[in-house]
Amino acid sequence: MFIRTTAINKLLSLKKRRKIIQGGTWAGKTYGIIAVLIDYAIANENKIITVVAETIPSLKKGALHDFKEIMYQTNRWNQDNYNGTDRIYTFQSGSVIEFNSFDSVGKAQAAGKRTDLFLNEAYYIPFEIGDTLMGRTSENIWIDYNPRSEFWAHTEIIPMPDVDYIKILPPHNEALPDSIKKDHEEKREKAKTSEYWANWCRVFLDGEVGQLQGTVLSNWQQTDEFPEDCKWVIYGLDFGYSNDPTSIVKLGYYDGSIYIDELLYQTGLTNSEIANFIKNHDISQIIADSAEPKSIEEIYRCGINIKGAEKGKDSIMYGITLLQEYPLKVTKRSVNLIKELRNYSWQTDKEGKQINKPIDMWNHCIDAIRYAAMYQLGRKKQVVWA
C-alpha cells in the first residue's frame, strides 16, 4: 500500500531548480522522489525526465524497482507504455521517465538534453558525468545521497544560487518496518562504544557528513562482464537464513586479475533450495563455510560437489591477505557485493585507532569469496597460519 510520508511532504515543499536531498538509510529519499516525479510527469506535458544511477543493476534494484512498485500500488501501470529494453515509460501526457547509467562523459553527452534530472545516490556518480548531465537539463535537478563524506554535491552544488537543501531521516518515513527500527536502535547502542558504529549512525541515521573509514579491500574496480575463458573458476558459499542472506559468488582468474560475480544474495533459503540453485547454475565445485557441517552434508547428498573451507584461528586475515594480492574485478551487476566492499572496514580501538581486525558486518559475499580464495589460492601457496 502506498503511504504519503513526511519525507514525501518535505520533497513536495522544494521549489528551487536544484534540489539537494541529504539523508539516512530507509528514510524514503529515492522512493519519495520517484513518487513526486510520477505525479509531475502525469500533470505536465512533454517532459523528459532522466533518472541516473551509478550502474544499470543499481537502477534495477533501486529507483526503477521503486518506480514500478509505486505505479502498481497506485493502479497506474500500463505495460504497453513501458519500453523495457530502453527502460522508458511514456505517460498519456506525453511526458517520459527514462532510467539510465553512464560510465563516461562522452556517453552522457550523447544522451542528449532533458527537462528534468534525478541523480540517484549521487555520491557514486563522478562529478564530470553529473556535471555533463546537469548542463543538459533545462528545468529541475534532483540529487540524493547518503553523506559518507564530503563530495561534489557539498563543494560544487550547495553553494550555488537557486538551491533547496534538506535532510530526510528515517523518522520521516512512516512506512519504516518495525524490524528496521529495532536494527537502528541496536546500532545506536553499538555506537556508544564503537567509533565505526558512531560514524555509521552519524551518516545513515542522522544524515550528517561522516568520515571515510578504512575499508579492508580497496584493490577492486567494477567491470562489465565476467570473462568466458578464465584460467580457473571456483565458487564460494556463505550460509544465511532469516536475518542474514545466503550468498554465492563466482571467482575466476583472467589476465592477472581475480574476477568476481555475485550469483545469489537471499534470505530464507533452505538447504534443498540452495542445492537446487547450485544445480540450475551448473556449478561444478563450491567451497562453503565449514562452520555449517550439517548443511554441507545435506547439500552434498543432493549430488553437489561441495567442500568446507579450511579455517584456522587467523583464517579471516589469511583470506583477506590472499585477496589483497590480486586486482579484483567485480561485475557491475553484483550490487550487494559492491555495497559490502564499500562498507567492509577495519575495527578501531577505544582511541579510534585502526586495528588489524575487520568488523563483523557487510561480509556475506566477502566471506563466500574468502572461502573460495583460500581453497583455490591458499593451497597453491602452501601458506600455514596459526
C-alpha positions in Angstrom: 0.0 0.0 0.0 1.3 3.4 -0.9 1.8 5.8 2.0 2.3 9.5 1.7 5.0 10.0 4.2 6.5 13.0 5.9 9.5 12.5 3.6 7.3 13.0 0.5 5.7 16.1 2.0 9.2 17.6 2.6 10.1 16.8 -1.0 7.0 18.5 -2.3 7.9 21.7 -0.5 11.1 22.1 -2.6 10.6 24.8 -5.2 14.0 25.8 -6.4 15.6 24.4 -9.5 18.4 22.4 -7.8 17.0 20.2 -5.1 19.6 18.5 -2.8 18.4 15.8 -0.5 20.9 14.5 2.0 19.8 11.8 4.4 19.9 8.5 6.1 19.2 4.9 5.1 15.5 3.8 5.0 14.5 7.5 5.1 12.5 7.2 1.8 14.5 9.6 -0.2 14.6 7.7 -3.5 11.1 6.3 -3.1 9.7 9.8 -2.3 11.5 11.5 -5.2 10.2 8.8 -7.7 6.7 9.3 -6.4 6.9 13.1 -6.9 8.3 12.6 -10.4 5.5 10.3 -11.3 2.9 12.9 -10.3 4.9 15.6 -12.1 5.0 13.5 -15.3 1.3 12.9 -15.2 0.4 16.6 -14.6 2.8 18.1 -17.1 3.0 17.6 -20.9 6.1 16.5 -22.8 8.6 16.4 -20.0 11.8 14.3 -20.4 12.7 13.1 -17.0 16.0 11.2 -16.7 16.8 9.1 -13.6 20.5 8.2 -13.4 22.4 5.9 -11.0 25.9 4.6 -11.0 25.1 1.4 -12.9 22.1 -0.3 -14.6 22.0 -3.0 -11.9 21.8 -0.3 -9.2 18.9 1.3 -11.1 17.0 -2.0 -11.4 17.3 -2.8 -7.7 16.7 0.8 -6.6 15.0 3.6 -8.5 13.4 1.5 -11.2 12.2 -1.0 -8.7 10.6 1.8 -6.7 9.0 3.3 -9.8 7.3 0.0 -10.8 6.2 -0.6 -7.2 4.6 2.8 -6.9 2.9 2.6 -10.3 1.4 -0.8 -9.4 0.4 0.3 -5.9 -1.4 3.4 -7.3 -3.0 1.4 -10.2 -1.2 3.5 -12.9 0.9 0.9 -14.5 0.2 0.2 -18.2 2.6 -2.4 -19.7 2.0 -1.1 -23.2 3.5 2.2 -22.1 6.8 0.7 -20.9 9.8 0.1 -23.2 11.7 -2.5 -21.1 14.7 -2.6 -23.4 15.5 1.1 -23.0 13.8 1.5 -19.6 11.4 4.3 -20.7 7.9 4.8 -19.5 5.6 7.1 -21.5 2.6 8.8 -19.9 -0.6 9.9 -21.5 0.6 13.5 -21.1 3.4 12.8 -23.5 6.0 13.0 -20.7 8.5 10.2 -20.2 10.6 8.9 -17.4 13.8 7.2 -18.5 16.2 5.2 -16.4 19.9 5.2 -17.4 23.5 5.0 -16.4 26.7 6.5 -17.9 30.3 5.4 -17.4 31.9 8.2 -19.4 31.4 11.9 -20.2 31.0 11.0 -23.9 28.0 8.8 -23.3 26.5 11.4 -21.0 26.9 14.0 -23.8 25.5 11.6 -26.4 22.3 11.1 -24.3 21.1 14.5 -25.4 19.0 17.0 -23.4 16.2 16.7 -21.0 13.9 18.9 -18.9 14.4 17.2 -15.6 17.2 15.1 -14.0 17.4 12.9 -10.9 20.9 11.8 -9.9 20.2 8.9 -7.5 22.9 8.0 -4.9 25.0 10.8 -6.4 27.9 10.1 -4.1 28.9 7.3 -6.5 28.4 9.3 -9.7 31.7 11.0 -10.8 31.3 14.8 -10.9 32.4 15.1 -14.6 29.5 12.9 -15.6 27.0 14.5 -13.2 28.0 18.0 -14.4 27.6 17.0 -18.0 24.1 15.7 -17.4 23.2 18.8 -15.3 24.5 21.1 -18.1 22.0 19.5 -20.5 19.0 19.8 -18.1 16.7 22.8 -18.6 14.4 22.6 -15.6 14.6 20.7 -12.3 17.6 18.8 -10.9 17.2 16.3 -8.1 20.2 15.0 -6.2 20.1 12.5 -3.3 22.8 10.7 -1.4 23.9 9.3 2.0 26.7 11.7 3.2 29.5 9.2 3.7 32.0 12.1 3.4 32.1 15.5 1.8 31.9 15.2 -2.0 31.0 17.4 -5.1 27.4 18.0 -4.0 28.7 19.8 -1.0 31.5 21.7 -2.7 30.1 22.4 -6.1 26.3 22.5 -5.9 25.1 23.5 -2.5 27.0 26.9 -2.6 25.3 27.7 -5.9 22.2 30.0 -6.2 18.7 28.6 -6.7 19.3 25.6 -4.4 17.0 23.9 -1.9 18.9 21.7 0.5 17.2 19.4 3.0 17.9 16.4 5.2 15.5 13.4 5.3 15.9 10.9 8.1 14.4 7.5 9.0 11.8 9.0 11.3 10.4 10.9 8.3 9.4 7.6 6.8 6.2 6.4 8.4 6.4 3.2 6.3 9.6 2.1 8.1 9.2 -1.5 9.2 9.5 -2.3 12.9 12.3 -4.7 12.2 14.4 -1.9 10.7 13.6 0.4 13.6 14.9 -2.3 16.0 18.0 -2.7 13.9 18.7 1.0 14.1 18.2 1.0 17.9 20.8 -1.8 18.2 23.3 0.2 16.1 22.7 3.2 18.4 23.8 1.0 21.3 26.9 -0.2 19.4 27.8 3.4 18.7 28.3 4.1 22.4 31.5 2.0 22.4 32.5 1.8 18.7 34.0 4.6 16.5 32.8 2.7 13.4 29.2 2.5 14.5 29.3 6.1 15.8 30.3 7.2 12.3 27.7 4.9 10.7 24.9 6.3 12.8 26.1 9.8 12.1 25.8 9.2 8.3 22.9 6.7 8.0 20.6 7.7 10.9 21.4 11.3 11.5 22.1 12.3 7.9 25.3 14.2 8.9 28.5 14.2 6.8 30.7 11.3 8.0 34.4 10.4 7.9 35.7 7.8 5.5 36.6 4.7 7.3 39.5 2.5 6.3 38.0 -0.2 4.0 39.5 -3.6 4.1 39.6 -4.2 0.4 40.5 -1.2 -1.8 42.1 -3.1 -4.7 38.9 -3.6 -6.7 37.0 -1.9 -9.5 33.9 -2.6 -11.5 33.8 -4.4 -14.8 31.0 -5.1 -17.3 31.2 -8.8 -17.7 32.8 -12.0 -16.3 35.3 -13.4 -18.8 34.4 -16.6 -20.5 37.9 -18.0 -20.9 39.3 -17.8 -17.3 42.3 -19.9 -16.4 40.2 -21.3 -13.5 36.8 -20.8 -12.0 35.6 -21.7 -8.5 32.5 -20.8 -6.4 32.1 -19.7 -2.7 29.1 -20.1 -0.4 28.2 -18.3 2.8 25.2 -19.7 4.7 22.4 -17.5 6.0 18.7 -17.7 6.7 16.4 -15.3 8.5 18.3 -12.1 9.1 21.5 -12.8 7.1 21.4 -13.7 3.4 22.8 -16.9 1.8 25.5 -15.7 -0.6 27.0 -17.5 -3.6 29.8 -15.9 -5.6 31.8 -17.0 -8.7 35.6 -16.4 -8.9 37.7 -16.7 -11.9 41.4 -15.9 -12.8 42.0 -14.0 -16.1 44.9 -11.9 -17.2 46.4 -11.4 -13.8 43.1 -10.4 -12.0 40.5 -12.2 -10.0 37.1 -11.6 -11.5 34.1 -11.9 -9.1 30.4 -12.3 -9.9 27.6 -12.3 -7.3 25.1 -15.1 -8.1 22.9 -15.3 -5.1 22.1 -13.0 -2.1 18.8 -14.0 -0.5 17.4 -14.8 3.0 15.1 -17.6 4.0 16.6 -20.3 1.7 16.6 -24.0 2.9 19.4 -26.3 2.1 17.4 -28.1 -0.6 16.6 -24.7 -2.2 20.3 -23.8 -2.1 21.1 -27.2 -3.7 18.6 -26.6 -6.5 20.1 -23.2 -7.2 23.6 -24.7 -7.5 22.3 -27.4 -9.8 20.4 -24.9 -12.0 23.6 -22.8 -12.4 25.9 -25.7 -13.4 28.2 -25.0 -10.5 31.0 -27.6 -10.7 32.7 -27.1 -7.3 31.7 -24.9 -4.4 33.5 -24.1 -1.1 31.3 -23.3 1.8 31.6 -22.2 5.4 32.9 -25.2 7.4 31.0 -23.9 10.5 27.9 -25.5 8.9 28.9 -29.2 8.5 25.3 -30.4 8.6 24.2 -28.0 5.8 27.3 -29.1 3.8 26.4 -32.8 4.2 22.8 -32.2 3.2 23.8 -30.4 0.1 26.4 -33.0 -0.7 23.8 -35.7 -0.6 21.9 -33.8 -3.3 24.8 -34.6 -5.6 26.7 -31.4 -5.2 30.5 -31.2 -5.2 30.7 -29.1 -2.1 33.6 -28.8 0.4 34.0 -26.9 3.7 36.6 -24.2 3.8 39.7 -25.0 5.9 39.6 -22.4 8.7 42.0 -21.6 11.5 42.4 -19.1 14.2 43.5 -16.3 11.8 41.7 -17.5 8.7 39.8 -14.2 8.2 43.1 -12.3 8.0 44.6 -15.0 5.9 41.8 -14.9 3.3 41.9 -11.1 3.2 45.7 -11.2 2.7 45.2 -13.5 -0.3 42.6 -11.3 -1.9 44.8 -8.2 -1.4 47.5 -9.7 -3.6 45.4 -9.5 -6.8 43.5 -6.8 -8.6 39.8 -7.6 -8.1 37.3 -7.1 -10.9 33.7 -7.1 -9.8 30.8 -7.3 -12.2 28.5 -4.2 -12.2 25.5 -6.5 -11.6 27.0 -7.6 -8.2 25.1 -4.8 -6.4 25.2 -6.3 -2.9 28.8 -7.3 -3.2 29.7 -3.8 -4.2 27.8 -2.4 -1.3 29.7 -4.7 1.0 33.1 -3.8 -0.4 32.3 -0.1 0.2 31.4 -0.7 3.8 33.6 -3.6 5.0 36.0 -1.7 7.3 38.7 -2.2 9.9 37.7 -2.0 13.5 39.1 0.7 15.7 40.2 0.7 19.4 38.9 3.0 22.2 41.2 5.7 20.9 39.9 5.5 17.4 43.0 3.8 16.0 42.5 1.2 13.4 43.3 -2.4 14.5 44.1 -5.4 12.3 40.6 -6.9 12.6 37.6 -6.2 10.2 34.1 -5.5 11.5 31.8 -8.5 11.5 29.4 -6.7 9.2 29.0 -6.2 5.4 30.7 -9.5 4.8 28.2 -12.1 3.4 29.5 -12.1 -0.1 33.0 -11.3 1.1 33.1 -14.4 3.3 32.0 -16.5 0.4 34.8 -15.0 -1.6 37.3 -15.8 1.1 36.3 -19.4 1.3 36.8 -19.9 -2.4 40.1 -17.9 -2.4 41.6 -19.8 0.5 40.8 -23.1 -1.3 42.0 -22.1 -4.7 44.9 -19.8 -3.9 45.9 -20.9 -0.5 46.7 -24.5 -1.3 48.9 -23.4 -4.1 50.9 -21.1 -1.9 51.1 -23.7 0.8 50.8 -21.0 3.5 50.3 -22.2 7.0 48.7 -20.0 9.6 48.2 -20.4 13.4 
